[in-house]
Amino acid sequence: MSTPSDPLRGAHSLSDPLRSFTWMLISLAVLFPIVNYHHFWTTAAVVSTVLLALALLVAPHSKVNVLYLTAFPKGRVTVSLRLKLAAILGHKFRLAAFLPPPAKPGFCRRFLLPYIRTKIYSGSRLTELQAGGDWPARLAKTLEKTRLVIIDAREIVEQAPEEVQLALATVGPERVVFLVDGTRSLDDWRQAVEAIAGSGAGQIHLLDVDSPRMKAELKALVKALPAGEAGASASGRKFVLAHATEAQIRQSRRISPFALFGWLVALVVLVLFPLLWGPVAAILAPMATVGVAVAIPLLILSVPLVRSLARDGRLLWSGHWFSAIVGLVTAAIAIFLAVKPQVITTKTVPHPSGEPVHVFSIGNTVRADAIAGDMQAIYDAEMSYSNVHFAKGFTCSFAELASDPASAQVLAQYAADPQLKADLPSGRHAGYNFAMASCPAMKVNGRLMYESIEVTAAPEQAGKGQKGFCLAVTPEARHLKADPKGGANCTEKLRLRF
């Protein structure tokens, strides 16, 4: 048992990719609108709801309390069997597999592959716990918190793998079930399993996966389990100390590199999103329709949604009606979260600045963010033009703005759509009509000087939920506003990058 000088004190459990993936999605959903509210608040709000919907579908309902081990590292694929077992166990149990890593795993196998598998099987709550060379100590900590260990013995070998020996030493044979099939008689299987489990194994629990009574037998075994978690054991601690080095035990006290990698990925996404969204929005804007707006989030949710519904069907088959209904309601909420912001034309949401900002369909959001970015570029270009042509002030000509070397360079560099510079002289760009609505001027030394300008951008086809934009620029102030009706009566304040 644990003592003040116990070297295993402070060791962490095995890393759970599904929990890491879920927390990463939730963190991104919360931070996206906060980090990107200056330029892409509307889009970030929509992306946030889709991320929350995805997190709702993939989130595990509890910590792992049933561990699935194979008796042979190169055993057969067990995905369908694990899904079936998880359904029989029901919502009070969460099953996860574990296989010790190779001696020198590559970067892809260590970090990328678990996330890929988690995404593929997301929605089914199927996961494989991860660890490095410190796996004995981490596995022992995980076993202490389990209620049941399922060992697949169908391709058994003479010598049990270390993880099987550790499981038997930590939780005891009364919490262990060996999976067998019809290739041998139960007596033959029992002899083979006892050879692995040892003479002190006591009553061995065998479960025939080919038997039509497998569901009933597993439920009966679960009812007979000792109450609570397995807890720490002297035999399990002794096994770890005999098979793990001091360096591996010290490593087990640190945060898992796998979890750190997940947070690093989330951080990279947060940093890259503002940099990449402008070009992406320009590409998506021409295809931004309500149909596409609804299809994109549903496509993102398709895999976890299908697997979640399949899981609910297996729960119904197993007799867990309440769990199945909860799963179906969760799926409905996830669909609602993902689709609602896309089909509602406008909705006022709080803005960190205290000003009203409106979330509208993702199709229109993509186009609106692109046009708002282009209006920002026009403002930057006008400021650059006025700095170079101080005596003239601003320009009231899009053609001049796009041809002047200083302002043209700004348009090319900062426009959300690279085509803006070429389209601006014609006044038509990305489905919008651009116009110089107001250019008050005064004569200075016999030359006109434009002290302020107002630029408008109205959709060519009004009445489809697309907003109009108004940019007002003076030497003292600059404002970007929007008209929800698609005209030039702009009342909704938007933020400019200064």
Protein Blocks (a to p, Z undefined) as FASTA:
>chain_A
ZZfklmkgoiacdddfklmmmmmmmmmmmmmmmmmmmmmmmmmmmmmmmmmmmmmmmpcf
bdcfbdcddfbfkbccfklmmmmmmmmnommbccdddddddfbdcfklmmmmmmmmmmmm
gojlpacddddfklmmmmmmmmmmpcbdcddfklccfbdcfklmmmmmmnopklcccddd
fkbcfklmmmmmmmmnopklmpaddddfkbcklmmmmmmmmmmpcehjebjafklmmmmm
mmpcfklmmmmmpccfklmmmmmmmmmmmmmmmmmmmmmmmmmmmmmcfklmmmmmmmmm
mmmmmmmmmmmmmmmmnopamlmmmmmmmmmmmmmmmmmmmmpmbdcdddfklpacdddd
fklmmmmmmmmmmmmmmmmmmmmmmmmmmmnopafbfklmmmmmklmmmmmmmpmblklm
mmmmnopaehiacddfbacdddeehiacdfbdcdddddfbghiopacddddddfkbccdd
ddfkopabdfbdcdddZZ
